[in-house]
Amino acid sequence: MENLVGKASPSASFNMPSLLASKEKLVGTVKAANDAAKTAKTDKAAQDFEAVYISEMLKPMFETVEVDDMFGGGKGEEVFRGLLTQEMGKSIAKQGGFGLAAQVKAELLKIQEQQSNTIQQ
């Protein structure tokens, strides 16, 4: 049996610079996809934070509204009001909110960058 270690078949042609370029391109694509996924998660977290903040700001407003005895009252309305303020907060945040989400996102991205730099060192 012939030793084939270190021998390439005549049909196998490897262009090392081309392979390295392909590898770098693939790594760049994977990093871009990972960054896009992180950015999407960061956007969602920032928007969710703003929605909760807005909901908490709306709660006192609804506490001052009197209950109509004819059609309301009781535990059901208390629960419904809580859900209503949550959904209002989500809706306001989704439409742009107060601009808090952009600031929260910027801070989250700074923290992620600092953590990334710490890991690389």
C-alpha positions as YAML, in Angstrom:
chain: A
units: angstrom
residues:
- id: 1
  name: MET
  ca: [0.00, 0.00, 0.00]
- id: 2
  name: GLU
  ca: [1.35, 3.38, -0.95]
- id: 3
  name: ASN
  ca: [1.66, 6.19, 1.64]
- id: 4
  name: LEU
  ca: [-0.63, 9.02, 0.50]
- id: 5
  name: VAL
  ca: [0.09, 11.44, 3.34]
- id: 6
  name: GLY
  ca: [1.23, 14.78, 1.98]
- id: 7
  name: LYS
  ca: [0.23, 13.94, -1.58]
- id: 8
  name: ALA
  ca: [-2.65, 15.59, -3.32]
- id: 9
  name: SER
  ca: [-4.53, 14.07, -6.16]
- id: 10
  name: PRO
  ca: [-3.92, 15.71, -9.51]
- id: 11
  name: SER
  ca: [-7.57, 16.83, -9.68]
- id: 12
  name: ALA
  ca: [-7.47, 18.55, -6.27]
- id: 13
  name: SER
  ca: [-6.46, 22.15, -6.67]
- id: 14
  name: PHE
  ca: [-6.39, 24.33, -3.58]
- id: 15
  name: ASN
  ca: [-6.04, 28.06, -3.86]
- id: 16
  name: MET
  ca: [-5.14, 29.04, -0.30]
- id: 17
  name: PRO
  ca: [-5.70, 32.82, -0.69]
- id: 18
  name: SER
  ca: [-9.12, 32.12, -2.16]
- id: 19
  name: LEU
  ca: [-10.00, 29.77, 0.69]
- id: 20
  name: LEU
  ca: [-8.86, 32.32, 3.27]
- id: 21
  name: ALA
  ca: [-10.87, 35.05, 1.57]
- id: 22
  name: SER
  ca: [-13.94, 32.80, 1.55]
- id: 23
  name: LYS
  ca: [-13.43, 32.01, 5.22]
- id: 24
  name: GLU
  ca: [-13.13, 35.72, 6.10]
- id: 25
  name: LYS
  ca: [-16.26, 36.49, 4.08]
- id: 26
  name: LEU
  ca: [-18.17, 33.73, 5.88]
- id: 27
  name: VAL
  ca: [-16.97, 34.91, 9.28]
- id: 28
  name: GLY
  ca: [-18.00, 38.47, 8.39]
- id: 29
  name: THR
  ca: [-21.45, 37.27, 7.33]
- id: 30
  name: VAL
  ca: [-21.92, 35.30, 10.55]
- id: 31
  name: LYS
  ca: [-20.79, 38.28, 12.66]
- id: 32
  name: ALA
  ca: [-23.16, 40.60, 10.78]
- id: 33
  name: ALA
  ca: [-26.07, 38.20, 11.35]
- id: 34
  name: ASN
  ca: [-25.15, 37.89, 15.03]
- id: 35
  name: ASP
  ca: [-24.92, 41.69, 15.36]
- id: 36
  name: ALA
  ca: [-28.30, 42.08, 13.64]
- id: 37
  name: ALA
  ca: [-29.88, 39.57, 16.05]
- id: 38
  name: LYS
  ca: [-28.34, 41.37, 19.05]
- id: 39
  name: THR
  ca: [-29.56, 44.72, 17.74]
- id: 40
  name: ALA
  ca: [-33.08, 43.36, 17.28]
- id: 41
  name: LYS
  ca: [-33.10, 41.99, 20.84]
- id: 42
  name: THR
  ca: [-31.74, 45.28, 22.16]
- id: 43
  name: ASP
  ca: [-34.44, 47.22, 20.28]
- id: 44
  name: LYS
  ca: [-37.12, 44.98, 21.76]
- id: 45
  name: ALA
  ca: [-35.73, 45.26, 25.29]
- id: 46
  name: ALA
  ca: [-35.54, 49.06, 25.05]
- id: 47
  name: GLN
  ca: [-39.07, 49.31, 23.68]
- id: 48
  name: ASP
  ca: [-40.40, 46.95, 26.37]
- id: 49
  name: PHE
  ca: [-38.70, 49.03, 29.05]
- id: 50
  name: GLU
  ca: [-40.30, 52.19, 27.70]
- id: 51
  name: ALA
  ca: [-43.70, 50.46, 27.56]
- id: 52
  name: VAL
  ca: [-43.45, 49.47, 31.24]
- id: 53
  name: TYR
  ca: [-42.35, 53.00, 32.15]
- id: 54
  name: ILE
  ca: [-45.27, 54.55, 30.27]
- id: 55
  name: SER
  ca: [-47.70, 52.07, 31.86]
- id: 56
  name: GLU
  ca: [-46.48, 53.04, 35.31]
- id: 57
  name: MET
  ca: [-46.94, 56.71, 34.41]
- id: 58
  name: LEU
  ca: [-50.53, 56.02, 33.27]
- id: 59
  name: LYS
  ca: [-51.57, 54.11, 36.42]
- id: 60
  name: PRO
  ca: [-52.13, 57.19, 38.63]
- id: 61
  name: MET
  ca: [-54.20, 58.79, 35.90]
- id: 62
  name: PHE
  ca: [-56.59, 55.85, 35.82]
- id: 63
  name: GLU
  ca: [-56.77, 55.71, 39.63]
- id: 64
  name: THR
  ca: [-58.39, 59.15, 39.61]
- id: 65
  name: VAL
  ca: [-61.14, 58.13, 37.18]
- id: 66
  name: GLU
  ca: [-64.36, 57.28, 39.01]
- id: 67
  name: VAL
  ca: [-66.09, 53.99, 38.34]
- id: 68
  name: ASP
  ca: [-69.48, 54.10, 36.70]
- id: 69
  name: ASP
  ca: [-71.80, 52.14, 39.03]
- id: 70
  name: MET
  ca: [-74.15, 51.25, 36.20]
- id: 71
  name: PHE
  ca: [-71.60, 49.35, 34.10]
- id: 72
  name: GLY
  ca: [-68.45, 48.94, 36.19]
- id: 73
  name: GLY
  ca: [-66.83, 48.21, 39.48]
- id: 74
  name: GLY
  ca: [-65.51, 45.19, 41.27]
- id: 75
  name: LYS
  ca: [-62.41, 43.06, 40.87]
- id: 76
  name: GLY
  ca: [-62.97, 42.56, 37.15]
- id: 77
  name: GLU
  ca: [-62.62, 46.24, 36.45]
- id: 78
  name: GLU
  ca: [-59.51, 46.49, 38.64]
- id: 79
  name: VAL
  ca: [-57.86, 43.72, 36.63]
- id: 80
  name: PHE
  ca: [-59.05, 45.17, 33.35]
- id: 81
  name: ARG
  ca: [-57.66, 48.61, 34.18]
- id: 82
  name: GLY
  ca: [-54.26, 47.10, 34.87]
- id: 83
  name: LEU
  ca: [-54.30, 45.29, 31.55]
- id: 84
  name: LEU
  ca: [-55.58, 48.39, 29.79]
- id: 85
  name: THR
  ca: [-52.71, 50.53, 31.09]
- id: 86
  name: GLN
  ca: [-50.19, 47.86, 30.06]
- id: 87
  name: GLU
  ca: [-51.57, 47.72, 26.53]
- id: 88
  name: MET
  ca: [-51.73, 51.51, 26.30]
- id: 89
  name: GLY
  ca: [-48.09, 51.68, 27.37]
- id: 90
  name: LYS
  ca: [-47.11, 49.10, 24.73]
- id: 91
  name: SER
  ca: [-49.07, 50.95, 22.05]
- id: 92
  name: ILE
  ca: [-47.57, 54.34, 22.91]
- id: 93
  name: ALA
  ca: [-44.04, 52.88, 23.01]
- id: 94
  name: LYS
  ca: [-44.57, 51.09, 19.67]
- id: 95
  name: GLN
  ca: [-45.55, 54.39, 18.05]
- id: 96
  name: GLY
  ca: [-42.41, 56.16, 19.24]
- id: 97
  name: GLY
  ca: [-43.21, 56.81, 22.87]
- id: 98
  name: PHE
  ca: [-41.32, 59.54, 24.70]
- id: 99
  name: GLY
  ca: [-37.95, 58.78, 23.11]
- id: 100
  name: LEU
  ca: [-36.81, 56.86, 26.15]
- id: 101
  name: ALA
  ca: [-36.26, 53.64, 24.18]
- id: 102
  name: ALA
  ca: [-33.54, 55.24, 22.04]
- id: 103
  name: GLN
  ca: [-31.60, 56.31, 25.14]
- id: 104
  name: VAL
  ca: [-32.03, 52.92, 26.79]
- id: 105
  name: LYS
  ca: [-30.88, 51.19, 23.58]
- id: 106
  name: ALA
  ca: [-27.77, 53.39, 23.43]
- id: 107
  name: GLU
  ca: [-26.89, 52.49, 27.01]
- id: 108
  name: LEU
  ca: [-27.50, 48.78, 26.43]
- id: 109
  name: LEU
  ca: [-25.24, 48.85, 23.36]
- id: 110
  name: LYS
  ca: [-22.50, 50.59, 25.40]
- id: 111
  name: ILE
  ca: [-22.74, 47.88, 28.04]
- id: 112
  name: GLN
  ca: [-22.60, 45.13, 25.41]
- id: 113
  name: GLU
  ca: [-19.54, 46.73, 23.81]
- id: 114
  name: GLN
  ca: [-17.78, 47.00, 27.17]
- id: 115
  name: GLN
  ca: [-18.54, 43.35, 27.91]
- id: 116
  name: SER
  ca: [-17.31, 42.35, 24.46]
- id: 117
  name: ASN
  ca: [-14.06, 44.27, 24.94]
- id: 118
  name: THR
  ca: [-13.56, 42.69, 28.37]
- id: 119
  name: ILE
  ca: [-14.02, 39.19, 26.95]
- id: 120
  name: GLN
  ca: [-11.57, 39.84, 24.09]
- id: 121
  name: GLN
  ca: [-8.84, 40.98, 26.46]
...
